[in-house]
Structures are given as C-alpha cells and as structure tokens.
C-alpha cells in the first residue's frame, strides 16, 4: 500500500540526530479524522511520553472540523498511541536507562488507517 503523508515535523529532523523509528496507530474521533483528511493538523511542538504503561502524544494540534458542531474535541488534547506491549516495554527501558526522547516525525495514511511515525534517540 502507498503511504499518503498528511503532516511532517521538519524541525525535529533538523534539530535531533535520529536513531530508530517506530510506527504506531492513534486513537481519534470521527471529526478529528475528517479534519486530518482536510490537512488541518500540525506536529511542530508535539512529543510522546509513557504514562501508566501506555504511550500518549502531547501537543499535536488538530483543528476543529468545520461541520462538526458538538462532536468537535479540544484541538490540543492528549491522544493515545496504539503499540504492542513488547514495543512499549522496549521504549520504557530506553527512556529510563538511556534518557531517550520520543518525537513524532510524520503522520500518514497507510490504506485507510492513520499511522504516526515516532523516532527515538
């Protein structure tokens, strides 16, 4: 399947040296998906962190959908990332031992599924 890139975090590519990448799913609502399909998303100041054995993304801005009325959510709300337990345990070890950081690099559609590429160093 071809990837359709929706958003890039170009500042992270320039500011940090990248070691490894990781692909994750993301939990969103219907109006957020519609807004992302319209290209109204920004990854510039976003980062990911692990809390209670789950990975969350902070600071990702998704503009409210124009026709969404009461179903629109807060544009900067915290969103859960979907990773396997094995991947989360690996990240926990890297972050605690080596002081690595998780930064989203790109947001793209892989078929009908929205994926986010995380890089850690």
N, C-alpha and C positions, 0 to 999 in steps of 0.2 A: 504494500500500500504506500501511496505517496503521502509525505508529510506536507500539510498546509500550515506554514508558520503564521501565527497571529500576532505575536509580540516578541521582541528581543530585549535583553538587558545589556546594551552595548557598553555601558560604563563598567560593569563587572568584568567584562572580558579585558578591558584595558587596565583596570586597577589591580587585578589579582593574577597570580600565576595559578593555573588550573591543573589539578592532578587527575581527578576522576569525575565521571559523570554518572548520573542515576536518573532513570525515568520513573515518574510517579503519576498516578491518577489524582484527581482533585474532586472534592465534594462541592457541588454548586447547586443553585436553584435554577428553575426554568428561565426566569427573567435574566439571570446572570449569563447563562449560555447564549441567549438571544443577543445580549449586549456585546458579548465576546465575538460572536459571529459577525457583528457590525464593526468590529475592530476597535471597540471602546475599552481597552484595557492597557494598563501601564505597570511594568515590572521594575521601574527605576529604583525605588527605595525599598524594595521588598527583600525579605530574608526568611529562612526557615529555622525552626527550632523544635526540639523534642521536649514534650511535656507529658508526664504520666504514661510513658511508653507509646505515645502517638506523636506523629510529626504534623506540625501546623505551619502555615505560611502567614506571615505578618506583612502589612504594608502594601499588598497588591491592590491597586485601585481598579475597580470595575465600575464604570459609570452606570447610573441607573438607566434602565430601559425606558424609552420614551412612552411606550404604550403599556407600561407595567402596573400603574396605579398602586394599589395597596400591597402588591406582591413584591415590590422592589425592596431590596435589603440595603444595609449600610455599605457604601462603596469600599470602605477600608476594613471591613470585618475580618476576623481571623477565620481562615478556611483550613479544613483538614485535608491532609495528603494521604493517598492510599498507597501503602507499601507493605511488603510481606514482613512478617515478624523477624525473619532472618536478616533482611535488609536494615530494619530498624535497630536490631541488636548490634549489627556491624557499625552503624552510624553512632550509636551510643558509645561504643568503645573508642571510636576515633575522636569524637568530640571531647570525651572526658580525659583520655590519655594524651592525645597529641594537640589538643586545642584547635581542632579544625572548625571551619565555618561552613554553613550551608547557604548557598545563594542560588536563586532561580535564574537561569540563563535565557530560556526560551519557553514559550507557550505555543503549542501546536495541536492540530487535529490529526490523529492517526486513524483514518477512516472516519467513523462517527464519534470516536472517543477523544476527549480533550486530555492531553498529556502535558506535563511540565517537566522540563529538564533541569535537574539540580546538579550543581557542581560543588565539590567539597575539596578543601585544601587546608 
